[in-house]
Amino acid sequence: MTEASYLNTTRTDYDAVAVRYAELFANAHREVPLDRAILTAFAELVRVADVGPVADLGCGPGQVTAYFRDLGVTAFGIDLSPTMIALARQAYPDLRFEEGTMTDLDLADGTAGGILSWYSIIHTPPEQLPLVFAEFDRVLAPGGHILLGFFQADDDAPQPAQAFDHKASAAYRWSLNGVAELARKAGFVEVARMVREPGDTERFRQGRLLARKPSRA
Ligand SMILES: C[S@@+](CC[C@H](N)C(=O)[O-])C[C@H]1O[C@@H](n2cnc3c(N)ncnc32)[C@H](O)[C@@H]1O
């Protein structure tokens, strides 16, 4: 399959900023209590369901992957950017990190107990997102959970996705209703959603969607 050109652009863009990104966001996920809360809840759900490890897709420099390890959950990371993967391996040599794309994962069907996309679906062009969700559904085990974190667009905006001037690469913010509807169409069952107001250094509301893949009957 030929690779979509946006993937190459995203890869090149993140290779260029990876070192700075790793410095800036080393602890971001730990600093906001509401973000810790949903990441921790997701980790607990994955641990209790016990159907496989967390695949941190678009893991960047691996700091959130390592957070799951700290929470007692097996996790590994996949990212488009070889520089991000090199930084993650250097920082967390005990964890597994691989180059790859969430549009075509090198993972067997139904083998992940959890899928995390923490600010990585934001770089997928809106018309491609259903394909990404189908790939998430393919690799997630029945009974597994998925957590999506993204910049939120207003639910009453004319389109569910809006392009914005992200500092690293072309990106889109999404209405929670829009993401939830796509997740539902991909077969996931909504568990919870969260909207938090922007912090001092943030421009947008932050959306989180937690969903699960039904267990086999
Ligand atoms: C904003 S960063 C988020 C990194 C990390 N999840 C975090 O929270 O710090 C977005 C990351 O997603 C990766 N990414 C974007 N599209 C991807 C794709 N299709 N497959 C894998 N990684 C992707 C980028 O290379 C980048 O490292």
The ligand as a MOL file (V3000), in Angstrom:
LIG
                    3D

  0  0  0     0  0            999 V3000
M  V30 BEGIN CTAB
M  V30 COUNTS 27 29 0 0 0
M  V30 BEGIN ATOM
M  V30 1 C 1.2910 15.8980 19.7580 0
M  V30 2 S 2.3720 14.5130 19.6870 0 CHG=1
M  V30 3 C 1.7850 13.5320 21.0780 0
M  V30 4 C 2.8590 12.6180 21.6140 0
M  V30 5 C 2.4830 11.9020 22.9240 0
M  V30 6 N 1.3020 11.0540 22.7540 0
M  V30 7 C 2.2680 12.8890 24.0360 0
M  V30 8 O 1.1650 12.9270 24.5940 0
M  V30 9 O 3.1830 13.6320 24.3430 0 CHG=-1
M  V30 10 C 1.7320 13.5950 18.3050 0
M  V30 11 C 2.5460 12.3310 18.0080 0
M  V30 12 O 1.7710 11.4900 17.1670 0
M  V30 13 C 2.6020 10.9350 16.1870 0
M  V30 14 N 1.7350 10.5520 15.0780 0
M  V30 15 C 0.9440 11.3470 14.3150 0
M  V30 16 N 0.2970 10.6270 13.3900 0
M  V30 17 C 0.6590 9.3370 13.5890 0
M  V30 18 C 0.3270 8.1040 12.9470 0
M  V30 19 N -0.4870 8.0490 11.9000 0
M  V30 20 N 0.8740 6.9640 13.4230 0
M  V30 21 C 1.7480 6.9890 14.4730 0
M  V30 22 N 2.1220 8.1300 15.0940 0
M  V30 23 C 1.5710 9.2850 14.6640 0
M  V30 24 C 3.6120 12.0370 15.8790 0
M  V30 25 O 4.7770 11.5340 15.2640 0
M  V30 26 C 3.8680 12.6030 17.2640 0
M  V30 27 O 4.9380 11.9720 17.9120 0
M  V30 END ATOM
M  V30 BEGIN BOND
M  V30 1 1 1 2
M  V30 2 1 2 3
M  V30 3 1 2 10
M  V30 4 1 3 4
M  V30 5 1 4 5
M  V30 6 1 5 6
M  V30 7 1 5 7
M  V30 8 2 7 8
M  V30 9 1 7 9
M  V30 10 1 10 11
M  V30 11 1 11 12
M  V30 12 1 11 26
M  V30 13 1 12 13
M  V30 14 1 13 14
M  V30 15 1 13 24
M  V30 16 1 14 15
M  V30 17 1 14 23
M  V30 18 2 15 16
M  V30 19 1 16 17
M  V30 20 1 17 18
M  V30 21 2 17 23
M  V30 22 1 18 19
M  V30 23 2 18 20
M  V30 24 1 20 21
M  V30 25 2 21 22
M  V30 26 1 22 23
M  V30 27 1 24 25
M  V30 28 1 24 26
M  V30 29 1 26 27
M  V30 END BOND
M  V30 END CTAB
M  END
